[in-house]
């Protein structure tokens, strides 16, 4: 049976040549050589969930990526935990992708790191919604969210937004620690609560005006860094706020006197 599968895979690889950069091979998990150094780690709870899922499925749900070394053996570049979990689950044969052309040591390391580093991030709103929509306990266990992730989701509350998709632009600013302290104080002075990982959402139609204002401040004050220009903008806002406070205080002082004068008239 295994030999028949290999023959089919050889035919498939011939058809995919030039279209797919890897070869498909069926191997025994124990034959695969694991990475000696692997920056990606998995907590024991997550690994155990992976083992249980593979046991339930009967095989790996995603293919490890391997490279054939000079001794003819396959080295796993991406999927070490999956291979280890497959061994522990007692899987006899697994399908793997094998890099088709020869790679030097730098290229192999680059592939290894890229497969670990280039990964998407979960939208917490959607993740929470999807998790809570699963009713079956076994299905929730299969989803593989560890207790730490589940706990963090339970504490999240999101305000409803009518539109499914928001048309937005993102502006990122990087501050030095002492600058961040000054920014924190400035924001508190104008009654804006500021904390780590806070996202401020503003109307998109003011973005261009805000961007132009930053450009003008950089030009007028001879500032090259946008974050520094943003701090300067906050300082100018503070000056304007203090002026406004003084004007309001002056009006409060003058108002009773004016009312008294009108009464005498």
C-alpha positions as CSV (number, residue, x, y, z in Angstrom):
1,X,0.0,0.0,0.0
2,X,2.8,2.4,1.0
3,X,4.6,1.7,-2.3
4,X,1.5,2.4,-4.3
5,X,1.1,5.7,-2.6
6,X,4.7,6.6,-3.4
7,X,4.1,5.8,-7.1
8,X,1.0,8.0,-7.1
9,X,3.0,10.8,-5.4
10,X,5.8,10.5,-8.0
11,X,3.2,11.0,-10.8
12,X,1.7,13.9,-9.0
13,X,5.1,15.5,-8.5
14,X,5.8,15.2,-12.2
15,X,2.5,17.0,-13.0
16,X,3.3,19.7,-10.4
17,X,6.9,20.3,-11.6
18,X,7.3,24.0,-12.4
19,X,4.1,24.9,-10.7
20,X,4.8,23.8,-7.1
21,X,8.3,24.4,-5.6
22,X,8.2,21.3,-3.4
23,X,7.9,17.6,-3.7
24,X,5.3,15.5,-1.8
25,X,6.6,12.4,0.0
26,X,5.2,9.9,2.4
27,X,7.6,9.0,5.2
28,X,7.7,7.5,8.7
29,X,7.8,10.2,11.4
30,X,10.7,8.5,13.1
31,X,12.8,8.8,10.0
32,X,12.6,12.6,10.0
33,X,15.5,14.5,11.6
34,X,14.4,17.4,13.9
35,X,16.0,20.7,14.2
36,X,18.8,20.9,16.7
37,X,18.0,24.6,17.4
38,X,14.4,25.7,17.1
39,X,13.4,29.2,18.2
40,X,9.7,28.3,18.1
41,X,8.4,26.8,21.4
42,X,5.1,25.3,22.4
43,X,3.7,25.2,25.9
44,X,3.0,21.7,27.4
45,X,-0.7,22.4,27.3
46,X,-0.7,23.3,23.7
47,X,1.5,20.4,22.7
48,X,-0.8,18.0,24.5
49,X,-3.8,19.4,22.6
50,X,-1.9,18.9,19.4
51,X,-1.2,15.3,20.3
52,X,-4.9,14.7,21.1
53,X,-6.1,16.3,17.8
54,X,-3.7,14.2,15.8
55,X,-4.8,11.1,17.6
56,X,-8.4,12.0,16.8
57,X,-7.7,12.8,13.1
58,X,-5.4,9.9,12.6
59,X,-2.7,12.0,11.0
60,X,-1.3,15.5,10.6
61,X,-3.7,18.2,9.4
62,X,-0.9,20.3,7.9
63,X,2.3,19.2,6.2
64,X,5.8,19.7,7.6
65,X,8.4,21.3,5.4
66,X,11.6,19.3,5.0
67,X,15.0,19.4,3.3
68,X,16.9,16.4,2.0
69,X,20.4,16.5,3.3
70,X,23.5,15.1,1.7
71,X,23.1,11.8,3.6
72,X,19.7,11.4,2.0
73,X,17.8,11.9,5.2
74,X,15.0,14.5,5.6
75,X,15.5,17.4,8.0
76,X,12.4,19.2,9.2
77,X,12.6,22.9,8.6
78,X,9.1,23.7,9.7
79,X,6.7,21.5,11.7
80,X,9.0,20.1,14.4
81,X,6.2,20.1,17.0
82,X,3.8,18.4,14.5
83,X,6.3,15.6,13.8
84,X,6.9,15.1,17.5
85,X,3.2,15.1,18.3
86,X,2.7,12.6,15.4
87,X,5.2,10.3,16.9
88,X,3.6,10.5,20.3
89,X,0.2,9.9,18.7
90,X,1.5,6.7,17.1
91,X,1.1,7.9,13.4
92,X,2.9,5.5,11.1
93,X,3.1,7.5,7.9
94,X,2.9,11.2,7.3
95,X,2.8,13.3,4.1
96,X,5.6,16.0,4.0
97,X,6.7,18.7,1.5
98,X,10.3,18.5,0.5
99,X,12.3,21.5,-0.8
100,X,12.8,20.7,-4.5
101,X,16.1,22.4,-5.2
102,X,19.4,22.5,-3.2
103,X,19.8,25.2,-0.5
104,X,22.9,26.3,1.3
105,X,23.0,26.7,5.1
106,X,21.9,30.4,5.1
107,X,18.9,29.6,2.8
108,X,17.8,26.7,5.0
109,X,18.0,28.9,8.1
110,X,16.1,31.7,6.4
111,X,13.3,29.2,5.4
112,X,13.2,27.9,9.0
113,X,12.9,31.4,10.6
114,X,10.5,32.7,8.0
115,X,8.0,29.9,8.5
116,X,8.0,30.6,12.3
117,X,8.1,34.4,12.0
118,X,5.8,35.3,9.2
119,X,2.4,34.4,10.6
120,X,-0.9,36.2,11.0
121,X,-2.3,37.5,14.2
122,X,-5.8,36.8,15.5
123,X,-8.4,39.5,15.4
124,X,-9.5,39.3,19.1
125,X,-13.1,40.4,18.3
126,X,-13.6,37.7,15.7
127,X,-11.7,35.1,17.8
128,X,-13.8,35.7,20.8
129,X,-17.0,35.6,18.7
130,X,-16.0,32.3,17.0
131,X,-14.9,30.7,20.3
132,X,-18.2,31.6,22.0
133,X,-20.2,30.3,19.1
134,X,-18.8,26.7,19.5
135,X,-21.4,24.8,21.6
136,X,-19.8,21.3,21.7
137,X,-17.3,20.8,24.5
138,X,-15.2,18.4,22.4
139,X,-15.1,20.8,19.5
140,X,-13.8,23.5,21.9
141,X,-11.1,21.2,23.1
142,X,-10.2,20.5,19.4
143,X,-9.9,24.2,18.7
144,X,-6.7,24.2,20.7
145,X,-7.0,27.5,22.6
146,X,-5.0,27.2,25.8
147,X,-6.3,28.3,29.2
148,X,-4.3,31.5,29.1
149,X,-5.8,32.6,25.8
150,X,-9.3,31.6,26.9
151,X,-8.9,33.6,30.1
152,X,-7.7,36.6,28.2
153,X,-10.7,36.4,25.9
154,X,-13.2,36.2,28.7
155,X,-12.1,39.5,30.1
156,X,-12.5,41.3,26.8
157,X,-15.5,43.6,26.2
158,X,-16.0,45.2,22.9
159,X,-18.3,48.1,22.0
160,X,-20.6,47.3,19.1
161,X,-19.7,48.9,15.7
162,X,-22.4,49.1,13.1
163,X,-20.1,48.7,10.1
164,X,-18.6,45.3,9.4
165,X,-15.5,46.8,7.8
166,X,-14.0,50.2,8.6
167,X,-12.1,52.2,6.1
168,X,-9.1,53.4,8.1
169,X,-5.5,54.6,7.9
170,X,-3.0,53.8,10.6
171,X,-0.4,56.2,11.9
172,X,2.3,54.7,14.1
173,X,4.6,56.8,16.4
174,X,7.6,55.5,18.3
175,X,8.7,57.3,21.5
176,X,11.7,57.0,23.8
177,X,10.8,56.1,27.4
178,X,11.3,59.7,28.7
179,X,9.3,61.1,25.8
180,X,6.5,58.6,26.5
181,X,6.4,59.8,30.1
182,X,6.1,63.4,28.9
183,X,3.4,62.4,26.5
184,X,1.5,60.6,29.2
185,X,1.6,63.7,31.4
186,X,0.4,65.9,28.5
187,X,-2.5,63.6,27.7
188,X,-3.5,63.5,31.4
189,X,-3.4,67.3,31.5
190,X,-6.0,67.5,28.7
191,X,-8.1,64.8,30.4
192,X,-7.3,62.0,28.0
193,X,-6.7,58.7,29.6
194,X,-3.6,57.1,28.2
195,X,-2.3,53.6,28.8
196,X,-0.3,50.9,27.1
197,X,-2.0,49.1,24.2
198,X,-4.8,51.8,23.9
199,X,-6.2,52.4,20.4
200,X,-7.7,55.8,19.6
201,X,-10.2,55.7,16.8
202,X,-10.9,59.0,15.0
203,X,-12.9,59.9,12.0
204,X,-11.0,59.2,8.8
205,X,-11.9,62.6,7.3
206,X,-9.6,64.4,9.8
207,X,-6.6,62.2,9.0
208,X,-5.4,64.4,6.1
209,X,-5.7,67.5,8.2
210,X,-3.8,65.9,11.1
211,X,-1.1,64.7,8.7
212,X,-0.8,68.1,7.2
213,X,-0.5,69.7,10.6
214,X,2.3,67.3,11.5
215,X,4.1,68.2,8.3
216,X,3.7,72.0,9.1
217,X,5.1,71.5,12.6
218,X,8.1,69.5,11.3
219,X,8.8,72.3,8.8
220,X,8.2,75.2,11.1
221,X,10.1,73.8,14.1
222,X,12.8,72.0,11.9
223,X,11.9,68.6,13.3
224,X,12.5,65.5,11.2
225,X,11.0,62.8,13.4
226,X,7.2,62.5,13.2
227,X,6.9,61.3,16.9
228,X,8.9,64.4,18.0
229,X,6.5,66.5,15.9
230,X,3.6,64.8,17.6
231,X,5.0,65.7,21.0
232,X,5.4,69.3,19.8
233,X,1.8,69.3,18.7
234,X,0.8,68.1,22.2
235,X,2.9,70.9,23.8
236,X,1.2,73.5,21.6
237,X,-2.2,72.0,22.5
238,X,-1.2,72.4,26.2
239,X,-0.4,76.1,25.6
240,X,-3.7,76.5,23.9
241,X,-5.5,74.7,26.7
242,X,-3.9,76.8,29.4
243,X,-4.9,80.0,27.5
244,X,-8.4,78.7,27.2
245,X,-8.5,78.0,31.0
246,X,-7.3,81.5,31.7
247,X,-9.9,83.1,29.4
248,X,-12.7,81.0,31.0
249,X,-11.4,82.0,34.5
250,X,-11.4,85.7,33.5
251,X,-14.9,85.4,32.2
252,X,-16.1,83.9,35.4
253,X,-14.6,86.8,37.3
254,X,-16.1,89.4,35.0
255,X,-19.5,87.9,34.8
256,X,-20.7,88.7,38.4
257,X,-19.4,92.2,38.2
258,X,-21.2,92.9,34.9
259,X,-24.4,91.5,36.3
260,X,-24.1,93.9,39.3
261,X,-23.5,96.8,37.0
262,X,-26.6,96.0,35.0
263,X,-28.6,95.8,38.3
264,X,-27.5,99.4,39.3
265,X,-28.5,100.7,35.9
